[in-house]
Amino acid sequence: TDDMERVDRYFYAYRNDYVTAKKRGVLDLAIYYAGFYLNCFRVLFQSKDGKKQRLGVMKKGLIAGRKFRIEK
């Protein structure tokens, strides 16, 4: 329900949450996916505008999280 100007910031939230969940283990990763799909449904049924953009940012964050490698 955030303003469309703020939507792009969610990319980092979804990316970072995925990386953190992956690092913690299978249960946290399952919880991440459950929340991700719940939020997809929220966007589809509760957002008044920019549904495609919102879902796109979420998807890009998820994909980036899968590819993200922490350098030590």
C-alpha positions as CSV (number, residue, x, y, z in Angstrom):
1,T,0.0,0.0,0.0
2,D,3.1,2.2,-0.1
3,D,3.3,5.2,-2.4
4,M,4.6,4.2,-5.9
5,E,7.7,6.4,-5.3
6,R,8.8,4.0,-2.6
7,V,8.2,0.7,-4.3
8,D,11.8,0.4,-5.8
9,R,13.2,0.3,-2.3
10,Y,11.5,-3.0,-1.6
11,F,14.0,-4.7,-4.0
12,Y,16.6,-4.5,-1.3
13,A,14.3,-5.7,1.4
14,Y,13.3,-8.8,-0.5
15,R,16.9,-9.5,-1.6
16,N,18.3,-9.1,1.9
17,D,15.6,-11.0,3.6
18,Y,16.2,-13.9,1.2
19,V,19.9,-13.9,1.8
20,T,19.3,-13.8,5.6
21,A,16.8,-16.6,5.5
22,K,19.1,-18.8,3.3
23,K,21.9,-18.3,5.8
24,R,19.7,-19.3,8.7
25,G,18.4,-22.5,7.2
26,V,15.6,-24.4,5.5
27,L,12.9,-23.4,8.0
28,D,13.6,-19.7,7.6
29,L,13.7,-20.1,3.8
30,A,10.3,-21.8,3.9
31,I,8.9,-18.9,6.0
32,Y,10.4,-16.4,3.6
33,Y,8.7,-18.1,0.6
34,A,5.4,-18.3,2.5
35,G,5.6,-14.5,3.2
36,F,6.7,-13.7,-0.3
37,Y,3.6,-15.4,-1.8
38,L,1.3,-14.0,0.8
39,N,2.6,-10.5,-0.1
40,C,2.1,-11.3,-3.8
41,F,-1.6,-12.0,-3.1
42,R,-1.8,-8.8,-1.0
43,V,-0.5,-6.8,-4.0
44,L,-2.9,-8.5,-6.4
45,F,-6.0,-8.0,-4.2
46,Q,-5.3,-4.9,-2.1
47,S,-3.1,-2.6,-4.3
48,K,-5.0,0.1,-6.1
49,D,-2.3,0.9,-8.6
50,G,1.1,-0.3,-9.9
51,K,0.4,-4.0,-9.4
52,K,2.8,-5.0,-12.2
53,Q,5.6,-2.8,-11.0
54,R,5.2,-3.9,-7.4
55,L,5.3,-7.6,-8.3
56,G,8.2,-7.0,-10.6
57,V,10.3,-5.4,-7.8
58,M,9.4,-8.3,-5.5
59,K,10.4,-10.8,-8.1
60,K,13.7,-9.0,-8.9
61,G,14.6,-8.9,-5.2
62,L,13.9,-12.6,-4.9
63,I,16.1,-13.5,-7.9
64,A,18.8,-11.2,-6.8
65,G,18.8,-12.8,-3.4
66,R,19.3,-16.2,-5.0
67,K,22.3,-15.0,-6.9
68,F,23.7,-12.8,-4.2
69,R,27.1,-13.9,-2.7
70,I,28.5,-12.4,0.4
71,E,32.2,-11.7,0.1
72,K,34.4,-12.2,3.1
